[in-house]
Amino acid sequence: MKLAVGPKKVNDLIFNDWEAILAEIIVGDAFGVDRMDYLLRDSHHAGVAYGKFDHYRLIDTLRILPKPQSNDNESAHEPSLGVEEGGIQSAEALMLARYFMYSQVYFHPVRRSYDLHLKDFLAEWLRDGSFPTNPEDHLKMTDNEITAAIRKAATADNHRGHLHARRIVQREHFKQIYGRNPEDVLVNPECGAAIHRSLCNEYGPEHFRHDRYFQQDVAPDFPVRLRDGRLEPSIAVSDVLKTLPILSVDFVFADRSIFDEAETWLNTHLERIIQPQSENEGGEE
């Protein structure tokens, strides 16, 4: 359990140095093999190049290094995964690959729309709207069972989750009616929520979905051993990692049956809708 989850997610367990390092190798934010694998694998199967990076060079330059001290209370000998200076570009490529895969693939609006339909289907189809927590029953619920249930529910309107299953199988997914715009964000950081609320008030909440995500963590910091033997934090060494963009999406999706009418209405009222509530005389709730 320690190696599969890591010390950041398990506060009530004590990790020795080797357990912490092994967990970092498996699930670490910077160089965990899980992250490296899914980027390369997903890039290959999605037919895109965004997730590719020189993993051979990166692995060859990985080292177990002491964390650079950020304050007097931090142990100078606490081990962490880092890289030799010659591997910093490969590490940058990994972080950029993750950013581009998320921005271009994982957060693609059509893919996010299908996520919402899948969640809606599971909420109706699963008993009590959630997966079983009993380990034996939970492990029986695989992708095969879910896929078969979606296919079956899509064929008959008396099955639980029929509407959402049909949208998935027949590609009748909700379309993006609004996406995050930097100029709108300057007016109202939560403009997507305001637009979703206004559209729901005008046409009914069953026709719309709001999808908001804001990345909380920045690029992970890790030690870099310079050619002269000194240790430095990666953020101090790499201008690329220092300026890596923060991921943020703010989508509103609309049912195809109402899309054209709702889009015309939104374009007409957009300026008023995105005004902060204190300034918006309409004040939709």
C-alpha distance (Angstrom), angle and dihedral (degrees) to the residues before:
residue distance angle dihedral
M1 . . .
K2 3.79 . .
L3 3.80 93.4 .
A4 3.82 93.7 44.4
V5 3.81 95.5 50.4
G6 3.81 109.0 23.5
P7 3.81 133.8 -146.2
K8 3.82 95.3 -74.1
K9 3.82 91.2 64.8
V10 3.82 99.8 37.3
N11 3.78 112.4 59.1
D12 3.79 97.5 168.9
L13 3.82 97.7 59.7
I14 3.79 129.0 77.7
F15 3.82 116.1 -133.0
N16 3.77 122.9 -158.6
D17 3.81 117.7 -145.0
W18 3.80 95.5 -93.4
E19 3.81 93.7 47.3
A20 3.80 90.1 50.5
I21 3.82 92.1 49.4
L22 3.81 93.9 46.4
A23 3.80 90.6 49.2
E24 3.81 89.7 49.4
I25 3.81 90.0 51.9
I26 3.81 90.3 53.5
V27 3.83 105.6 35.8
G28 3.81 105.6 5.6
D29 3.81 118.8 142.7
A30 3.80 93.0 -129.8
F31 3.81 108.6 34.4
G32 3.80 107.0 2.8
V33 3.80 111.9 146.7
D34 3.80 88.9 -132.8
R35 3.79 90.3 63.3
M36 3.79 94.4 44.1
D37 3.81 91.3 48.3
Y38 3.80 98.5 49.0
L39 3.80 93.1 47.4
L40 3.81 93.2 52.1
R41 3.80 94.4 38.8
D42 3.81 95.9 46.4
S43 3.80 91.6 44.6
H44 3.81 90.0 53.7
H45 3.81 96.6 46.3
A46 3.81 94.4 41.7
G47 3.80 89.7 51.8
V48 3.81 95.0 -124.6
A49 3.80 132.8 120.5
Y50 3.81 98.2 -144.6
G51 3.81 95.2 98.2
K52 3.78 98.1 49.6
F53 3.80 122.4 108.1
D54 3.81 137.3 153.0
H55 3.79 97.1 -83.6
Y56 3.81 91.6 164.9
R57 3.80 91.9 61.1
L58 3.79 92.1 41.9
I59 3.80 94.2 52.3
D60 3.80 90.6 45.1
T61 3.83 91.5 56.5
L62 3.82 98.1 41.4
R63 3.79 114.0 119.2
I64 3.80 138.4 175.8
L65 3.79 101.6 -117.0
P66 3.80 137.2 169.7
K67 3.76 112.8 -99.3
P68 3.81 111.1 -107.9
Q69 3.81 108.5 -108.7
S70 3.81 112.8 -105.6
N71 3.82 93.8 178.3
D72 3.80 140.6 7.1
N73 3.81 93.1 -100.4
E74 3.79 95.8 57.9
S75 3.77 118.8 94.5
A76 3.79 113.2 -112.6
H77 3.80 90.5 -150.5
E78 3.81 100.3 53.9
P79 3.82 103.5 125.6
S80 3.78 123.9 -130.3
L81 3.78 139.1 165.2
G82 3.77 111.8 -94.0
V83 3.79 140.3 148.5
E84 3.76 140.5 -113.9
E85 3.79 112.9 -108.2
G86 3.81 90.0 -103.6
G87 3.82 90.1 63.0
I88 3.79 98.3 52.6
Q89 3.82 92.8 97.3
S90 3.81 90.8 53.1
A91 3.81 89.2 49.8
E92 3.81 89.5 50.2
A93 3.80 89.4 50.4
L94 3.82 89.9 53.1
M95 3.81 92.5 52.3
L96 3.81 91.6 45.2
A97 3.82 90.6 48.1
R98 3.79 89.1 54.4
Y99 3.81 91.6 48.7
F100 3.81 93.5 49.3
M101 3.81 94.4 44.4
Y102 3.77 90.7 52.3
S103 3.80 95.3 44.4
Q104 3.82 96.3 42.0
V105 3.83 104.4 29.7
Y106 3.81 116.5 12.3
F107 3.81 92.9 41.2
H108 3.80 96.6 37.6
P109 3.83 104.6 135.6
V110 3.82 95.2 -124.4
R111 3.81 91.6 50.8
R112 3.81 91.0 47.4
S113 3.80 90.1 49.5
Y114 3.81 90.7 55.8
D115 3.80 89.3 50.0
L116 3.80 88.9 59.0
H117 3.81 92.4 48.4
L118 3.81 90.4 49.2
K119 3.81 91.1 51.2
D120 3.81 90.7 48.7
F121 3.80 90.5 49.7
L122 3.81 94.0 49.1
A123 3.79 91.9 47.4
E124 3.83 89.3 58.6
W125 3.80 100.0 34.1
L126 3.80 102.1 44.9
R127 3.77 118.4 79.9
D128 3.81 107.5 -96.4
G129 3.80 87.5 -1.4
S130 3.80 96.4 -80.4
F131 3.79 141.7 82.7
P132 3.82 117.0 -94.9
T133 3.80 112.8 -95.9
N134 3.80 94.1 -154.2
P135 3.85 102.2 105.7
E136 3.80 95.3 -135.0
D137 3.81 94.4 50.1
H138 3.79 92.4 40.1
L139 3.81 92.9 55.5
K140 3.81 90.8 51.6
M141 3.80 90.2 62.6
T142 3.81 103.1 84.7
D143 3.80 134.0 159.6
N144 3.82 88.4 -91.9
E145 3.80 93.1 61.2
I146 3.80 92.4 46.9
T147 3.81 94.1 46.8
A148 3.82 92.2 48.5
A149 3.80 91.0 47.8
I150 3.81 91.6 51.0
R151 3.81 91.1 50.0
K152 3.80 92.1 48.6
A153 3.80 95.1 44.9
A154 3.80 91.7 49.8
T155 3.82 92.0 61.2
A156 3.81 99.4 56.4
D157 3.79 129.5 39.0
N158 3.81 92.6 -146.6
H159 3.82 92.3 67.2
R160 3.79 119.5 98.9
G161 3.80 109.8 -100.1
H162 3.82 93.6 15.7
L163 3.81 96.8 144.3
H164 3.79 94.3 50.5
A165 3.81 93.0 42.6
R166 3.80 90.7 51.4
R167 3.78 90.8 51.7
I168 3.80 89.6 54.5
V169 3.82 98.4 43.3
Q170 3.82 96.8 40.2
R171 3.83 93.9 40.9
E172 3.78 91.2 -119.1
H173 3.78 91.7 141.5
F174 3.79 122.2 157.4
K175 3.80 112.0 -91.9
Q176 3.78 126.2 -129.1
I177 3.78 108.7 -99.3
Y178 3.79 95.4 170.0
G179 3.80 135.9 19.5
R180 3.78 131.3 -175.6
N181 3.81 112.3 -75.1
P182 3.84 119.1 -168.9
E183 3.82 92.1 -142.2
D184 3.81 91.3 52.7
V185 3.81 90.4 48.0
L186 3.81 89.8 57.4
V187 3.80 88.3 58.2
N188 3.80 96.3 40.9
P189 3.85 123.9 0.9
E190 3.82 89.0 -155.6
C191 3.80 96.7 46.1
G192 3.82 92.3 134.4
A193 3.80 91.5 59.6
A194 3.81 90.5 48.5
I195 3.81 91.7 50.2
H196 3.80 92.7 46.8
R197 3.80 91.3 49.6
S198 3.81 92.7 49.5
L199 3.81 93.6 47.8
C200 3.81 91.3 48.7
N201 3.80 90.2 51.3
E202 3.80 91.3 49.7
Y203 3.82 101.5 42.8
G204 3.81 107.9 10.1
P205 3.83 131.7 -86.5
E206 3.81 94.5 -102.2
H207 3.82 89.4 72.6
F208 3.82 98.4 56.7
R209 3.79 143.2 52.6
H210 3.81 129.6 -167.8
D211 3.80 120.9 -147.3
R212 3.81 116.5 -170.3
Y213 3.81 127.2 173.1
F214 3.79 130.0 165.2
Q215 3.79 120.0 179.8
Q216 3.78 110.0 -122.3
D217 3.79 100.1 -171.4
V218 3.79 126.3 60.7
A219 3.80 125.0 -146.5
P220 3.82 108.4 -48.7
D221 3.79 115.2 -104.1
F222 3.79 118.2 -129.9
P223 3.82 136.0 168.9
V224 3.80 121.1 -91.6
R225 3.80 121.5 -161.6
L226 3.79 109.0 -144.8
R227 3.78 122.7 -145.3
D228 3.81 90.9 -102.1
G229 3.81 90.1 56.1
R230 3.81 98.4 -104.9
L231 3.83 120.0 133.9
E232 3.79 120.2 -132.3
P233 3.85 134.0 172.0
S234 3.79 112.4 -102.0
I235 3.81 92.0 -122.0
A236 3.82 88.9 60.3
V237 3.81 92.6 48.8
S238 3.81 101.4 40.8
D239 3.81 124.2 59.1
V240 3.82 87.9 -173.1
L241 3.81 93.9 60.0
K242 3.79 90.7 41.8
T243 3.81 91.5 59.3
L244 3.82 100.8 33.6
P245 3.83 107.0 141.5
I246 3.79 122.2 -111.6
L247 3.80 114.2 -118.7
S248 3.77 115.3 -121.4
V249 3.80 130.0 164.3
D250 3.78 129.4 177.3
F251 3.80 111.5 178.8
V252 3.78 131.2 171.4
F253 3.81 115.2 -164.0
A254 3.79 126.9 -161.7
D255 3.80 134.9 -159.0
R256 3.80 110.9 -104.6
S257 3.80 90.9 -127.0
I258 3.80 91.1 65.0
F259 3.80 100.5 24.3
D260 3.82 102.2 104.0
E261 3.78 94.9 45.1
A262 3.81 92.7 44.2
E263 3.81 92.4 47.6
T264 3.81 91.7 53.5
W265 3.81 90.9 47.8
L266 3.82 91.8 47.7
N267 3.80 93.5 50.3
T268 3.79 89.1 52.6
H269 3.83 95.6 49.2
L270 3.81 102.7 29.0
E271 3.81 97.9 107.7
R272 3.78 92.9 52.6
I273 3.80 94.4 42.8
I274 3.80 97.2 55.0
Q275 3.78 94.2 50.8
P276 3.82 110.5 111.4
Q277 3.79 110.2 -95.1
S278 3.80 94.7 -108.7
E279 3.80 89.2 58.0
N280 3.81 96.5 38.3
E281 3.78 108.2 90.6
G282 3.79 89.2 -167.4
G283 3.81 89.1 62.9
E284 3.79 97.5 -173.9
E285 3.81 112.7 -163.7
